[in-house]
Structure formats: C-alpha cells, structure tokens
C-alpha cells in the first residue's frame, strides 16, 4: 500500500481530485504535508490554457493507469 506521504500517491490524489471538480488550493487541502511534486502538479493544473491542463492531467493519469495495471498483473 502506498504511503499517504509518497509523491506518487499525492500526485494521484491531486489528479483524481481534479477530475471530481476540485480546483486550485482545494487540490492540496486534504493533504497534511503536500510534497513538492504534488504542489508543482497542482500548479500545472491551474494553467489558463485548457489544452495544457489536459496534457498535464492525461500524462499523470497515464502514469497512474500503468502503475495500477502493473500491480494487477503480479
């Protein structure tokens, strides 16, 4: 199980939070001590250009899907 403090978990949390409608500071609010990676990711999701936000989110979701897939294959 991933640690709540791990950068991977926190980036995944931010990505899924974004997908359910959280924005800006709300993305990091539930994390006790947000990792620098999570903060940077949340900042990138706040860019004004929709296409850039979509690219950033898609990249992270692809990474998350690959991680989940790798775990289910074991």
ROLUMTI-990938 format. One line per 5 residues: their letters; for each residue x, y, z of N, C-alpha, C. Coordinates in nm, 2 decimals, always signed. Atoms other than C-alpha are relative to their C-alpha. Example, Ala and Ser with C-alpha at 12.3 -4.5 7.8 and 13.67 -1.06 7.14 Angstrom:
BEGIN
as) +0.09/-0.12/+0.00/+1.23/-0.45/+0.78/+0.09/+0.12/+0.00  -0.09/-0.11/+0.00/+1.37/-0.11/+0.71/-0.08/+0.11/+0.08
! end
This chain:
BEGIN
xxxxx) +0.08/-0.12/+0.00/+0.00/+0.00/+0.00/+0.09/+0.12/+0.00  -0.08/-0.13/+0.01/+0.13/+0.35/-0.09/-0.02/+0.08/+0.13  +0.01/-0.09/-0.12/+0.21/+0.59/+0.19/-0.07/+0.13/-0.04  +0.07/-0.13/+0.03/-0.01/+0.90/+0.21/+0.10/+0.11/-0.02  -0.10/-0.10/+0.02/+0.31/+1.10/+0.21/+0.09/-0.02/-0.12
xxxxx) -0.08/+0.02/+0.12/+0.46/+0.95/-0.10/-0.04/+0.09/-0.12  +0.03/-0.09/+0.12/+0.49/+1.18/-0.41/-0.09/-0.07/-0.10  +0.08/+0.07/+0.10/+0.33/+0.91/-0.63/-0.15/+0.01/+0.05  +0.14/+0.00/-0.06/+0.02/+0.88/-0.40/-0.06/+0.14/-0.01  +0.05/-0.14/+0.00/-0.01/+1.26/-0.37/-0.03/+0.05/-0.14
xxxxx) +0.03/-0.04/+0.13/+0.01/+1.32/-0.74/-0.13/-0.07/-0.05  +0.12/+0.07/+0.04/-0.26/+1.06/-0.80/-0.12/+0.06/+0.07  +0.11/-0.06/-0.07/-0.47/+1.21/-0.53/-0.04/+0.14/-0.06  +0.03/-0.13/+0.06/-0.44/+1.56/-0.69/-0.07/-0.03/-0.14  +0.06/+0.03/+0.13/-0.53/+1.41/-1.04/-0.14/-0.04/+0.02
xxxxx) +0.14/+0.05/-0.02/-0.84/+1.23/-0.91/-0.08/+0.11/+0.06  +0.07/-0.12/-0.05/-0.94/+1.54/-0.71/-0.04/+0.10/-0.10  +0.03/-0.09/+0.11/-0.92/+1.75/-1.02/-0.11/-0.06/-0.08  +0.10/+0.06/+0.09/-1.13/+1.50/-1.21/-0.14/+0.01/+0.07  +0.13/-0.01/-0.06/-1.41/+1.53/-0.95/-0.04/+0.15/+0.03
xxxxx) +0.05/-0.14/-0.01/-1.42/+1.91/-0.96/+0.08/+0.09/+0.09  -0.07/-0.09/-0.09/-1.17/+2.04/-0.71/+0.10/+0.08/-0.09  -0.09/-0.09/+0.07/-0.96/+2.33/-0.82/+0.09/+0.08/+0.09  -0.09/-0.09/-0.07/-0.67/+2.55/-0.71/+0.04/-0.06/+0.14  -0.04/+0.05/-0.13/-0.60/+2.52/-0.33/-0.07/-0.12/+0.05
xxxxx) +0.08/+0.12/-0.04/-0.87/+2.26/-0.29/+0.07/-0.13/-0.03  -0.07/+0.12/+0.04/-0.64/+2.01/-0.47/+0.09/-0.05/+0.11  -0.10/+0.04/-0.10/-0.39/+2.01/-0.19/-0.05/+0.01/+0.15  +0.06/-0.02/-0.14/-0.62/+2.10/+0.11/+0.00/-0.13/+0.08  +0.01/+0.12/-0.09/-0.67/+1.74/+0.23/+0.13/-0.06/+0.04
xxxxx) -0.13/+0.06/-0.03/-0.30/+1.65/+0.22/+0.06/+0.08/+0.12  -0.06/-0.06/-0.12/-0.14/+1.71/+0.56/+0.13/+0.08/-0.04  -0.13/-0.07/+0.04/+0.21/+1.79/+0.41/+0.02/-0.03/-0.15  -0.01/+0.03/+0.14/+0.19/+1.82/+0.04/+0.15/+0.00/-0.05  -0.14/+0.02/+0.06/+0.51/+1.70/-0.14/+0.02/+0.11/-0.11
xxxxx) -0.03/-0.10/+0.10/+0.68/+1.94/-0.38/-0.05/-0.04/-0.14  +0.05/+0.06/+0.12/+0.58/+1.71/-0.67/-0.15/+0.03/-0.01  +0.15/-0.02/+0.00/+0.21/+1.74/-0.57/-0.03/+0.15/-0.02  +0.02/-0.14/+0.01/+0.24/+2.12/-0.54/+0.02/+0.05/-0.14  -0.03/-0.03/+0.14/+0.40/+2.15/-0.88/-0.11/-0.05/-0.10
xxxxx) +0.11/+0.05/+0.09/+0.14/+1.93/-1.04/-0.13/+0.08/+0.01  +0.12/-0.08/-0.02/-0.14/+2.13/-0.88/+0.01/+0.14/-0.07  -0.03/-0.13/+0.07/+0.02/+2.45/-1.02/-0.02/-0.02/-0.15  +0.02/+0.02/+0.15/+0.03/+2.30/-1.37/-0.14/-0.02/-0.04  +0.15/+0.01/+0.02/-0.34/+2.21/-1.34/-0.07/+0.13/+0.01
xxxxx) +0.07/-0.13/-0.01/-0.41/+2.57/-1.27/+0.04/+0.10/-0.12  -0.03/-0.08/+0.12/-0.27/+2.70/-1.61/-0.12/+0.04/-0.07  +0.12/-0.05/+0.06/-0.51/+2.91/-1.80/-0.03/-0.07/-0.13  +0.03/+0.06/+0.13/-0.48/+2.72/-2.13/-0.05/-0.14/+0.03  +0.07/+0.13/-0.02/-0.72/+2.43/-2.13/+0.08/-0.12/-0.06
xxxxx) -0.07/+0.11/+0.07/-0.51/+2.22/-2.37/+0.12/-0.04/+0.09  -0.12/+0.04/-0.08/-0.20/+2.24/-2.14/-0.05/-0.07/+0.13  +0.05/+0.07/-0.11/-0.41/+2.14/-1.84/-0.04/-0.15/-0.03  +0.04/+0.14/+0.05/-0.55/+1.84/-2.04/+0.12/-0.08/-0.02  -0.12/+0.07/+0.02/-0.20/+1.74/-2.14/+0.06/-0.05/+0.13
xxxxx) -0.06/+0.03/-0.13/-0.07/+1.76/-1.78/-0.08/-0.11/+0.07  +0.09/+0.10/-0.06/-0.37/+1.56/-1.65/+0.01/-0.13/-0.07  -0.01/+0.13/+0.07/-0.35/+1.30/-1.92/+0.13/-0.07/+0.03  -0.13/+0.06/-0.03/+0.02/+1.24/-1.86/+0.00/-0.07/+0.14  +0.00/+0.06/-0.13/-0.04/+1.18/-1.49/-0.10/-0.12/+0.01
xxxxx) +0.10/+0.11/+0.00/-0.35/+0.96/-1.55/+0.06/-0.12/-0.07  -0.06/+0.11/+0.07/-0.15/+0.75/-1.79/+0.10/-0.07/+0.09  -0.09/+0.05/-0.10/+0.12/+0.71/-1.53/-0.07/-0.08/+0.11  +0.08/+0.07/-0.10/-0.14/+0.61/-1.27/-0.06/-0.13/-0.05  +0.06/+0.12/+0.06/-0.31/+0.36/-1.50/+0.11/-0.10/-0.02
xxxxx) -0.11/+0.09/+0.01/+0.03/+0.20/-1.58/+0.04/-0.06/+0.13  -0.03/+0.05/-0.14/+0.10/+0.16/-1.21/-0.10/-0.10/+0.05  +0.11/+0.09/-0.04/-0.24/+0.01/-1.14/+0.01/-0.13/-0.08  -0.01/+0.12/+0.09/-0.20/-0.23/-1.44/+0.12/-0.09/+0.04  -0.12/+0.08/-0.04/+0.15/-0.34/-1.33/-0.03/-0.08/+0.13
xxxx) +0.04/+0.07/-0.13/+0.01/-0.42/-0.98/-0.10/-0.11/-0.02  +0.10/+0.10/+0.02/-0.28/-0.62/-1.11/+0.06/-0.12/-0.08  -0.05/+0.11/+0.08/-0.06/-0.83/-1.34/+0.09/-0.10/+0.09  -0.08/+0.08/-0.08/+0.15/-0.96/-1.05/-0.07/-0.12/+0.07
! end
